[in-house]
């Protein structure tokens, strides 16, 4: 019954595995099927690059945020959408709630997905227009499904009971998270794996409160993204693109909100904790651009944490000159650093999804670790234990 938590105590993981092993409306082949569909669409994109690469390729290697050395198709989001859609078409008929929930979410996601896809193809849809599209998608989801109505603080909850306030908070929050995931899409396997980890967290929490539709949608997203990642990590044969990043960002934000709306046992702080990495990256970037550097907040730069990790922990192992001199794997080697950082906040959130105190502590710990790493890297005081083995301590203070 939705809204009642399943407590896995004593045997712990064995109990969770036993629950997953009970015949349900899904099986292992379903997730493999979703992966295969996404993998196949990704393969078709790569194989047909000669015909569409002039339009879909990310060929501007002079951008501050660029870290690749060859034109690469940036429409990998099509693979994620195709895999998710195919899987949910199979899963939907066997679950009444899922039958109407996933089409609503897909319909709501279309404005921001299409805006991102058009940017991937035309390169002429500005960040402002894409953000507006994210707000439109969030507003559609609020209208059809409801939105943020509680945060666990009585005075604020009273305000959120007023629908215009709930609409505004939901649109800004969901739209903001949608845009934020695109900001961390800068290295092979980074945004895709981060999105997969977040989807798995949402799925596991949904399973524990027996919200099977949310679990199935989250698991379908994770499976489809894994199918796409085969082509994206480590060699970057296709990029997620704005369309894919916006689609995943919107779906994850909406699932986190709906998980809280549909299940009173889940703390509202979980919805923030599960997407905290891209949210904090965005807020931190706004702060450093506006107040530290005095530049417009929407002006691209090469000072995101994943870019510093790439340049000052990974690339220096191979080359001191330029990104064009490094091996293809160099880009991908930066991503695992950020996967581990994501798990610092995500693991506690997944385990203590009902405890607002622990959730707030996990976000504070993540922020502290992020800031510590960032300040060390930006000042070239990189910790020796974070360097790749070929540099070790001897490369600690070298530029």
C-alpha positions, -999 to +999 in steps of 0.1 A: +000+000+000+015+033-010+025+056+018+035+028+042+072+020+045+086-015+043+112-017+071+141-039+061+157-048+094+176-078+108+186-095+076+188-061+058+199-065+023+187-101+022+152-089+030+154-063+002+166-090-022+138-113-011+113-086-019+128-080-053+127-117-060+090-121-054+071-123-088+061-087-096+051-068-127+087-069-140+117-092-144+154-090-151+148-093-189+127-061-188+156-040-176+179-057-201+154-050-229+154-013-220+192-013-220+193-029-254+168-005-269+188+025-257+220+008-268+206+002-302+194+037-307+228+050-296+245+027-320+223+039-348+233+075-340+270+067-341+267+046-372+248+073-391+270+102-380+283+108-415+248+118-426+237+139-396+270+149-380+270+183-397+238+192-378+241+171-346+278+173-340+294+193-312+322+207-334+330+239-315+361+228-295+370+265-287+342+268-261+355+274-226+336+243-213+347+220-242+369+191-232+367+169-264+390+169-294+367+158-322+332+166-334+307+143-317+269+138-320+252+154-291+217+138-295+223+108-272+192+119-253+172+102-281+186+069-269+176+076-233+141+087-243+136+057-266+148+032-241+126+046-213+096+048-235+099+013-248+103-001-213+074+017-199+052+007-228+059-029-217+055-022-180+026+001-181-003-022-190+004-044-159+002-015-134-029+007-134-012+037-117+018+035-140-004+034-170-014+070-165+015+083-144+043+078-170+024+093-200+017+124-179+054+127-170+065+122-206+040+147-219+052+172-193+088+166-202+083+173-240+087+211-239+121+210-222+133+179-241+123+195-275+140+228-266+172+210-256+171+188-287+166+218-310+196+234-293+216+203-300+208+205-337+205+242-344+228+256-317+205+286-316+182+280-286+197+302-259+200+292-222+172+316-213+147+300-237+157+265-225+151+276-189+117+289-198+109+256-214+120+238-182+096+261-162+068+252-187+074+215-182+074+219-145+041+239-146+025+212-167+036+185-142+022+206-113-011+211-131-015+174-139+000+157-109+004+183-081+036+197-067+055+207-037+031+211-008+052+205+023+088+209+036+081+197+072+081+233+086+046+243+097+047+280+087+061+272+052+037+243+048+008+266+055+021+289+027+025+260+003-011+251+008-019+282-012-018+270-048-001+300-065+028+297-040+029+259-045+030+264-083+058+290-081+079+270-057+074+238-078+082+255-111+114+272-098+125+240-080+118+214-107+129+238-135+160+247-117+170+211-111+163+203-148+187+231-159+212+221-132+219+186-145+229+201-178+256+221-161+274+190-149+272+174-183+308+181-192+328+149-192+323+114-207+300+095-184+296+122-158+260+134-162+248+099-173+262+080-144+252+107-119+216+106-133+217+067-130+228+069-094+201+093-086+174+072-104+186+041-085+183+060-052+148+072-060+139+036-071+152+020-039+133+045-017+101+041-037+104+003-034+107+006+004+075+027+006+059+003-019+054+030-045+058+006-074+050+031-103+077+055-091+101+025-087+094+013-122+098+047-139+131+054-120+144+019-128+135+024-165+154+057-166+184+040-150+184+011-174+180+033-205+208+056-193+231+026-188+224+015-224+233+050-236+265+050-214+280+022-234+285+047-262+293+077-240+318+062-215+347+060-218+353+070-254+325+096-259+312+084-292+279+102-285+270+129-260+239+132-239+233+167-252+210+193-239+179+173-248+191+142-229+203+162-199+171+182-196+149+151-200+168+133-173+169+163-150+132+169-154+122+133-149+144+129-118+132+162-102+096+153-109+100+118-095+116+131-064+087+156-059+061+130-066+077+105-042+073+130-014+038+141-025+025+105-027+043+091+004+041+110+037+068+088+052+094+102+029+110+134+042+107+164+019+145+169+024+151+137+006+138+153-027+166+179-023+193+155-011+189+132-040+196+159-066+220+179-044+251+176-065+238+195-096+219+219-074+249+228-053+271+230-085+247+255-099+243+277-068+281+276-062+287+286-099+263+315-096+280+327-064+315+326-078+306+342-111+285+370-096+304+378-064+339+364-068+346+372-105+320+399-113+309+382-145+274+374-158+260+343-141+251+328-175+285+333-190+302+299-197+336+293-182+360+264-175+359+266-137+333+240-128+346+214-104+346+186-130+367+209-153+392+215-125+394+178-118+400+172-155+428+198-159+445+196-125+442+160-115+439+140-147+452+159-177+485+169-161+494+132-160+496+131-198+502+166-210+511+201-198+502+218-231+466+214-243+435+192-242+442+181-278+474+163-268+458+139-243+445+104-249+408+099-255+404+082-221+417+112-203+383+129-204+366+099-190+391+095-162+378+127-145+342+114-141+349+087-114+361+115-091+327+131-093+308+098-091+324+092-057+317+128-046+280+123-056+278+091-035+290+110-004+256+127-002+236+101-021+242+070+000+231+085+033+201+100+016+191+066+003+195+049+037+179+076+058+152+090+035+128+095+064+152+114+087+154+152+080+183+157+104+205+131+088+195+143+053+206+179+062+239+166+077+246+146+045+241+177+023+263+197+047+290+171+045+288+170+007+290+208+005+320+209+028+339+182+008+330+199-025+343+233-013+374+218+002+383+200-031+374+231-051+395+255-031+425+232-032+423+226-069+417+262-079+448+273-060+469+245-073+472+229-039+459+196-051+461+167-025+487+141-035+464+112-027+440+125-054+466+125-082+469+096-106+497+072-098+521+084-125+524+118-108+520+109-071+536+132-046+563+144-071+536+162-091+519+177-061+532+213-065+540+213-102+521+235-126 
